[in-house]
Amino acid sequence: MANKLSLIAGSGALVPHVIDAARAAGFDLQVLSLGNRDDLADYDTIRIDLGQPQSIISAIRAFGATHVTMAGGLHISDAAREGLARFAGGGLAHGAASAGDGVLSGLAVALSQMTGAQLVGPHEVAPDLLAPEGQLAGPPLTDAQLETARFALDLARKIGALDIGQAVVVAGRRVIAVEDVGGTDALLMRVAQYRQRGFATDGASSVVLAKAAKPQQPMFVDLPVIGPDTIDHAVGAGVEAIAVQAGKSLLIGRTRLVEAATAAGIALVGLAASDA
């Protein structure tokens, strides 16, 4: 029997990449889309609403999925988060009372339990997505930048432990801004505004963006992601280096990402968890 993958598709460039990888791996594919996407017009998609999780379960069961994954940005209203928290119940990573990003973990677990499909992360379908350890693009980090990157990555993990976000921007040892519900692009746009007002740097320390997985989150959902668009926003924010957690971060459009970072003179590095 062929493996069948139900893909819950959010926003962003991660979705087409996972679709192509799933097809190349021989999966029969079902795409459950959370929104209208022009780039999925060539695929037979089913529109879904996270506010109606039972209908998602019915669609996955009808397809006979052997595997289920989530990919792309999943923007959930507060009301939907509360509903999903009640629906997922004990499956939530933080317990039933949590309505933060951990609610996605609970939803994924509930979908697996109620459909019998195996949970997999996007990186298990497309292994090339995972960020390796070491220098990935741009100029080598200076010793000072590496120290700042490790400091920033540690802060990103602490912020993640509070289920706030996955990213932080620092200048030296000073925190400029942290990611919230607006995501990384919104974080960098805020930093760009601070920079215009003279708040985002002391004129001597490098500005560093760090992204890390939340310590409590499983590998099958919501790993931190960067791509070429991240570099565009980083330039406006005056970011000189980007650190991602190796083995727990996803790189979208890696060739274009590396080219964009190199062209912008932004150092991109993967740091192991022991460095965080």
C-alpha positions in Angstrom: 0.0 0.0 0.0 1.3 3.4 -1.0 2.2 5.9 1.7 -0.4 8.7 1.8 0.5 12.1 3.2 -2.0 14.7 4.3 -0.4 18.1 4.3 -1.9 21.0 6.3 -0.7 24.0 4.3 -0.3 27.4 5.7 1.4 30.4 4.1 4.9 30.9 2.8 7.4 29.2 0.4 7.8 26.2 2.7 4.6 24.6 1.4 5.5 24.1 -2.4 8.9 22.8 -1.3 7.4 20.1 0.9 4.8 19.3 -1.8 7.6 18.7 -4.4 9.6 16.7 -1.9 6.6 14.5 -1.0 5.9 13.8 -4.6 9.5 13.0 -5.3 9.5 10.6 -2.3 6.5 8.7 -3.8 3.8 9.9 -1.4 0.2 10.0 -2.5 -0.6 13.6 -1.5 -3.6 15.4 0.0 -3.2 19.2 0.4 -5.4 20.8 3.0 -5.1 24.5 2.6 -5.8 27.1 5.3 -6.1 29.9 2.7 -6.4 30.8 -0.9 -3.0 30.4 -2.5 -2.4 31.1 -6.2 0.8 29.0 -6.2 -1.3 25.9 -5.3 -3.7 26.3 -8.2 -2.1 23.3 -10.0 -2.8 21.1 -7.0 -6.1 19.5 -6.0 -6.5 21.3 -2.6 -9.2 21.1 0.0 -9.9 24.4 1.9 -10.0 23.9 5.7 -10.7 26.0 8.7 -8.7 25.4 12.0 -11.9 26.5 13.8 -13.5 23.3 12.6 -11.0 20.6 13.5 -13.5 17.8 13.1 -13.9 18.5 9.4 -10.1 18.2 9.1 -10.2 14.8 10.8 -13.0 13.7 8.4 -11.0 14.8 5.4 -7.8 13.0 6.5 -9.8 9.8 7.3 -11.5 9.9 4.0 -8.2 10.1 2.2 -6.8 7.2 4.3 -3.6 9.1 5.2 -0.7 7.1 6.6 1.2 10.3 7.5 0.2 13.9 8.4 2.4 17.0 8.5 2.0 20.8 8.9 4.0 23.3 6.8 3.9 27.0 6.4 2.7 29.9 8.6 -0.4 29.0 10.5 -2.0 32.3 11.7 -4.7 31.5 14.3 -7.1 34.0 15.9 -7.4 34.1 19.7 -10.9 32.6 19.5 -9.6 29.7 17.3 -6.7 29.1 19.7 -9.0 28.7 22.6 -11.2 26.4 20.6 -8.3 24.3 19.5 -7.0 24.2 23.1 -10.3 22.7 24.2 -10.5 20.3 21.3 -6.9 19.0 21.7 -7.3 18.7 25.5 -4.5 16.7 27.1 -2.6 16.6 23.8 -1.3 20.1 24.3 2.4 20.4 24.8 1.8 22.8 27.7 -1.4 21.3 29.0 -5.0 22.1 28.1 -4.8 25.6 29.5 -2.3 26.8 27.0 -3.5 28.7 24.0 0.0 29.8 22.7 1.8 28.3 19.8 1.9 25.0 21.7 -1.8 24.6 20.6 -0.4 23.6 17.2 1.4 20.7 18.8 -1.7 19.6 20.6 -3.7 19.8 17.4 -1.2 17.7 15.5 -1.2 15.1 18.2 -5.0 15.0 18.3 -5.1 14.6 14.5 -2.7 11.7 14.7 -4.6 10.0 17.5 -8.0 10.4 15.8 -6.9 9.4 12.3 -4.2 6.8 13.0 -1.8 8.8 10.7 1.8 9.1 11.7 3.0 12.6 12.6 6.0 13.8 10.6 7.8 17.1 10.4 8.3 18.9 7.1 12.0 18.1 7.4 11.2 14.4 7.4 9.6 14.8 4.1 12.3 17.2 2.8 15.5 16.5 4.7 17.4 19.2 2.9 15.4 21.8 4.8 17.3 21.3 8.1 20.0 23.9 8.9 23.4 22.2 9.5 26.0 23.4 12.0 28.7 25.9 10.9 29.0 28.8 8.5 26.2 28.8 6.0 26.6 32.0 4.1 28.3 35.4 4.1 31.5 36.5 5.7 32.9 34.5 8.7 31.8 35.7 12.1 34.3 37.6 14.1 34.9 36.4 17.7 32.8 39.2 19.0 29.9 38.4 16.6 30.1 34.7 17.5 29.9 35.5 21.2 26.9 37.8 20.5 25.3 35.1 18.4 25.6 32.5 21.2 24.1 35.0 23.6 21.3 35.8 21.3 20.5 32.2 20.6 20.3 31.5 24.3 17.9 34.4 24.7 15.8 33.1 21.8 15.5 29.7 23.6 14.5 31.4 26.9 11.8 33.5 25.1 10.6 30.3 23.5 10.4 28.6 26.9 7.7 31.2 27.7 5.9 30.4 24.4 6.3 34.0 23.2 8.3 33.6 20.0 11.4 32.0 18.5 13.5 35.0 17.6 15.4 37.9 19.1 17.5 40.8 17.8 20.4 42.0 20.0 23.3 44.5 19.7 26.1 43.2 21.8 24.6 42.3 25.1 21.6 44.6 24.6 18.2 43.2 23.6 16.6 45.3 20.8 13.4 43.4 20.3 11.9 39.9 20.6 9.5 38.1 18.3 5.8 38.0 19.2 2.6 36.9 17.5 3.5 39.1 14.5 6.4 36.8 13.5 10.0 37.4 12.4 9.2 39.7 9.5 7.3 42.0 11.8 10.1 41.8 14.4 12.6 43.0 11.8 10.4 45.8 10.6 10.1 47.0 14.2 13.9 46.9 14.5 14.2 48.9 11.3 11.9 51.6 12.8 14.0 51.6 16.0 17.1 51.9 13.8 15.7 55.0 12.1 15.2 56.5 15.6 18.7 55.6 16.7 17.6 52.9 19.1 18.8 49.7 17.4 22.5 50.0 17.8 25.2 51.6 19.9 27.4 52.2 16.8 30.0 49.7 17.9 28.3 46.3 18.4 27.0 44.1 15.6 23.2 43.7 15.4 22.4 39.9 15.4 19.2 38.1 14.7 18.9 34.6 16.3 16.2 32.0 15.8 15.8 28.8 17.9 13.2 26.2 18.5 11.2 26.5 21.7 12.7 24.0 24.2 9.4 22.4 24.8 8.2 22.0 21.2 8.3 18.7 19.3 10.1 18.4 16.0 7.0 17.8 14.0 5.5 21.3 14.0 6.4 24.9 13.9 10.2 24.7 13.7 11.9 28.2 13.1 12.2 29.1 9.5 14.3 31.6 7.5 14.4 32.3 3.8 15.4 34.9 1.2 12.7 37.2 2.5 14.3 37.1 5.9 17.5 38.5 4.5 15.6 41.4 2.8 14.0 42.4 6.1 17.3 41.9 7.9 19.0 44.4 5.6 16.5 47.1 6.5 17.0 46.3 10.2 20.8 46.7 10.0 21.4 43.0 10.9 25.0 41.9 10.3 24.7 38.3 11.4 22.0 35.6 11.7 22.3 32.6 13.9 19.9 29.6 13.7 19.8 26.5 15.8 21.4 23.8 13.9 19.3 20.7 13.4 16.1 22.4 14.6 15.7 25.2 12.1 14.5 25.1 8.5 16.1 26.9 5.5 13.7 27.7 2.7 15.1 28.3 -0.8 18.6 27.6 0.4 20.4 28.5 -2.8 18.6 31.9 -3.0 19.0 32.3 0.7 22.8 31.8 0.6 23.1 34.1 -2.4 21.0 36.8 -0.8 22.9 36.7 2.5 26.3 36.7 0.7 25.3 39.6 -1.5 24.1 41.6 1.6 27.2 40.8 3.5 25.2 39.2 6.3 26.8 36.2 8.0 24.6 33.2 8.4 25.6 30.5 10.9 24.1 27.3 12.4 24.9 26.8 16.1 24.4 23.5 17.8 22.2 23.2 20.9 25.3 23.0 23.1 26.3 26.4 21.9 22.9 27.9 22.9 
